[in-house]
Amino acid sequence: MSLSDFFDLPSEVVSAFSKGINNWISHVRIAVKHGITDVFDLTDIVFFLHHPERLGREIETWEQDAIKAWKDIQKRILAEFPQLRGGSDPVPKLSKAKAEKKLDAYIFGLKTSLLFLKPEILLVLREITNKDRQLLAIFGYLRYQHRNPGDIYDIWAWDDDEIAEYKKSAERKVAASALNQVKKSFNADSAMKKKAFKLSVAPHVRSLQKQITAWNGNKSVLTIGKKLRTILLREIRKPIYPDTPNAAGIVQLHKRLTADWKKGTLASPTNATPGLSSHGQMRAVDFHVKNGSGVKVGHSGNPQNWRDKGLSSALKDAVTEANKALGRTAFKGPLLRPDEPWHYTYIP
């Protein structure tokens, strides 16, 4: 058990062990009472409690004194809890190279499962050559499927050919007319007219190809992908994952990445997972505001600026008026998560 895993235990167990090494067997009793019955995990906790200088570093095969200390702790635990008996060796050691190889084998299993979600995903992954960027993309697809079962086809980004076809369609003309109605309403607002503010629209579509290029070049994607790999390298060392991946192990890893994933464990990259961006079809609209000199005073960024200048409320009023004039709900918004008062969704 790693130090990071320790803090995932029930709060009563964390609190008990945090009191120090004195009477540590009583801490073990509390852990067992709360369902921590893996003798290896319990021994790890007590061992690292006695050796904080290791900072959670695993025992290597050459560290005979540490191995003996670990085994002595396990014997003491088993003397009181013989029902936990399950061996006398430390948690199986796996070199970083072997762990990487094992993780890659499990990732291949996860990748295969995406074939049944949407075959095009595998084509996207082929164009993401960096392993950490690819891993984060796989995570994004799995998480999206878990949160939004069944609708990935409805939002999947258009490719260049589909965008070219859209530009010639009647739907684009209808959308342009609806956008002009929003601009007309905003520009007629008395407060905006007084400041000579004008609304403009950035309804550009980010094709699937552009999203892949952005993903491959985004620094935050690489940083977060590396962190995700580090987390999974710890996860994959657990005995529940056989060295040769099987269906149960892949299902367990899938569950850890979706249903069991703790919010906030990873930051969100500044690019959406390729194919899943709300700008991948002509559905997401970013509105911008310029002053009389043509300088942008409101763009895709700094939501507080939009509120301070009164732009967000003026735009929301303009959208409401436009929907009323069009006789239908053509626009919904603004986007609340993340906080983007300039971002609205167009409904054909």
N, C-alpha and C positions, 0 to 999 in steps of 0.2 A: 504494500500500500504506500502510495506517495504522500508527501505532505499536503498537496492540493486535494487529494482524495479524503484526507483526514477531516478537512473542514466541510466536507459534504455529509459527514455523519450527523446523527441527531444532536441537537444543541446540548442536551443533558450529558451526552458522552464527551463532546468537545469540552464542556465546562469542567467535567470531572478530571480529565487528563491535563487540563490547563493548570491544575493546582500543583503540579510537580510530581517528582518521583517518590516522595514519601508515601508509604502505604499504597503503592501502585496497584497491588492486587485488588484493592477495593474499587479502583477505577475500572479494572477489568470486569468485576462483578456487575457494575452499572452498565457497561457496554453489552455484556451477555444478556442482561435483563432487557435491553432495548433492541435485541435481535442481531447483534454483531457476534456471529458464531464461527467465523472463519478463523481458525487458530493461527494461520499465517498472518492475517491482517492484524490480529490482536498482538502477536509477537512483534510485528513491525512497529506498531504504535509505541509499545513499551520500550523497544530497543532505541528508537529515535528520541524518545523522551529522555533516556539515559545518556544519549550522545547527540546533544543539540549542535555540537561543532560540525557534524556531518552535513547539516542542512538538508537532510533527506536523501543524501547520496547513497545509492544502493551498495550492498556488500559485494566486493569482487572476490573471485575464487582464491586469490593469494592472501586475503586478509584473514588468516587463521584465527587470530585472537577475536576478531569481530564475529566470525562464524561461531566460535565457542560461546561467546557472550549471548549471541542470538539464540543458540540451542538451549542454553541454561535458562533463559527467560521462558522459552516454549515449554520446557520440562516443568517449570514452576506453575505455569498456567494449566497444563494438562493434569498436574497432580490434583488441582482443585476441580477441574472440569474435564474429567476423562472422556466425557461424551463428545468432546471436540476433537478427539484424537484423529489425526489424518496425515501423519508424517513427521519427519524431524529435520527437514532441510529448509533453508530460507526460501523465499519466493523464487521460483526458477529464474535464473539470470539469463538475460538476452542481450547480446551486444547491440550497439546502436545499428550496425550494419544489418544484423539479422532482424532486428525490430523493423527497420525500414523495409526490408524485403518482405517481411510478413505483412506489414501494413499495406504495401503496394498490392499484394495478392488479394487482400480484403477489399481494397478500393476497386480493383478490377471487378470483383463480385458486385459491388454497389453500382458500378458503371453499367454492368450488364442489365441490372434491374431498370435502369433508365430507358433501355430500349423499349420496354413495354409501356413506359409513360409517354414518350414521344421519340420516335426514331431519329428525328432531326437533331436531337441533343447530342448524339454520338458524333455527328458530323461537326458540330460546334466544338466539341472537346478535342477533336483531331487538330483543330486550328489553334488550340491553346497548348503550346508545347511545354511551357514551364509547369513542373509537377505541382508546385504549391498553388499557382493560379488555377490550375485544373481542379485541384482538390477543393478549393473554395467554390468554384463553379458547381461542382457535384453537390456540395453542401447546399448551395442556393437552390438547386433544382429539387433536391429531396425535401428541403424545408417548405418550398412553395407548394409542392404536392401535398405535404402533410396539412398545411393550413388551408389550402384551396383545392380540395380533391375534385378532379374532373374538368376544370375550366382552363387548363393551360393552352388549349387550342384557341380559345377565345381571345387571349391576349398576346399570343406568340408574335414576335416582331416580323414585319414584312421584310422580304429581301428586295434587292434593287429592282428586279423586274416587276414585283407587285406594286412598288411605289410608283414606277413609271406608268403602270396601268391605272393606278388611282388618280394620277394627275390628269388623265384624260377622261375621267368618269364624271357622270352627272352628280354623284355624291359630293365631289370636291366643290362643285359650283354652289350646291346647297350649303355646305359648310362655310364657304367664303362669305356667303350672304349673311349667315347667322353671326359670324365674327364681326362683320361690318356693323351689324345692329348693336353689338356690345360696344364697339368703338364709338358709335354715334351717341349712345346713351351716356358713356363716360365723358366724352368731350363736351356734352351739353350741361354737365354738372357745374353749377355756379362757382363752387369753390375751386374746381379744376380750371375753369375758364379764367378765373381771376389770376391764377398763377401761370396761365398759358401752358398748362400741362396737357399733353396729348397721349392717347393710348395707342400703342402699336402691338403687333402680334408676332410671336415667334412660333408658328405652328409647324416648324420643320419636323420631319420624320427622321428618326435615327435608325437607319436600316440595320438589319442583323449583322451585316458585314462591318458597319461602323461601330457597332456595339462590341464586336469581337476585338477589333483593333484597339478600341479604348480600354477594354479589359486587359489586353496584353501589355499596355503601356502604363497602366495606372499604378502608382507606387503603393497606395493604400491596399490594393488587392494583393500585392506581393507580401507586404508586411503581415496582413491578417491571415493570408494563406499559410505563411510560415508558422504563425502562432497556432493555427488549427492543426497543422501537422504535429507540432510538439505535444498538443493535448492528446491527439490520437495515438501517438507513440507510447504515451503512458497508459492509455486505455487498452491498447492491443496486447500489453504484457500480462493482462489478467488471465488467470487459468481458464476462464469461460471461452476464450478464443483459441481453438486448436491451431497448431502450427500450420497445418494444411486446412485452409478455409472450408467450412461446411455450411449448409443452409442455415443451421441454427446460429452459428457465429455471425454470419452476414446479417441475419434478421436482428440479432442483438445489437450489432453496430449501427444498423439503420435506426433502431429504436433509440439508442443513445444520442444520435444526431438529430432526432426529430421529437418524439414524445417526451424523452427525458432531458432534452437540452435546456439548460438554465439560461434564462434571458439575461443579457449583459455579459455573458462569458466572452463573447467576441464583439468588437466594435463593428459597425457596418461600413463597407467600403464606399467610396464616393461614386462608384459606378454600379448600376444595377447588373445583376447576372445576365449575360448575353441572352437575348430572346425574351427576357421578362421585363424590360424597361417599359414604363407607361408611355414613353415616347416612341415605341416601336411601331405604332400604327397612328393614323391621324385621329387620335382620340384624346391625347393629352395636349393642352395648350398652355404655353407660358406667355403671359401678358407682360409687356414692358411699358414704361412711361418715360416720355422725353419732355424737356422744357422747350421754351420758344427758340432756343439756340440749337436745338437738336441733340442736346446732351442728355444721356439717360440719367434720370433721377430715381428710377425704380427698375431693377432688372432681376434676373434669377439668382437671388442671393440677398442676405441681410433682411430677414422678415421684420425685425424691429424697425428698420428704416421705413418699410411700407406702412407700418402702423403710425409711426411718428409724423409722417407727412400726410396722413389721411388717405393714402392711396388704397389701402386694403378695403376700407369701408366704402370708398367711392366705387371701386371695382365691383364689390359685392352688390351694391345698389344697381350698378349698370347691368350686371348679369341678370338680376331679378327683373329689371325693366325689359331687357331683351327677351327673356323667356316669355314674359307677358305679351310683348308685341308679336312674338312668333307663334303664340298660342300653344306652346308645348315646352317641356323641360328639355331644352337643347344643351344646357350647360349645368353641371353640378360642381360644387366645390365651395370654398377652396380646399386644397389638400391640407389635412391637419397633421398627418404623420408621414414623413417629416413635415415640419411647419413651413409651408410654402404658400403664402397668401396670393401669389401671382399665378398659381397653378390651378387650372380648372380642367374638368373632363368634358369633352364634347360627345354628345349622344346622337348618332345619326338618325 
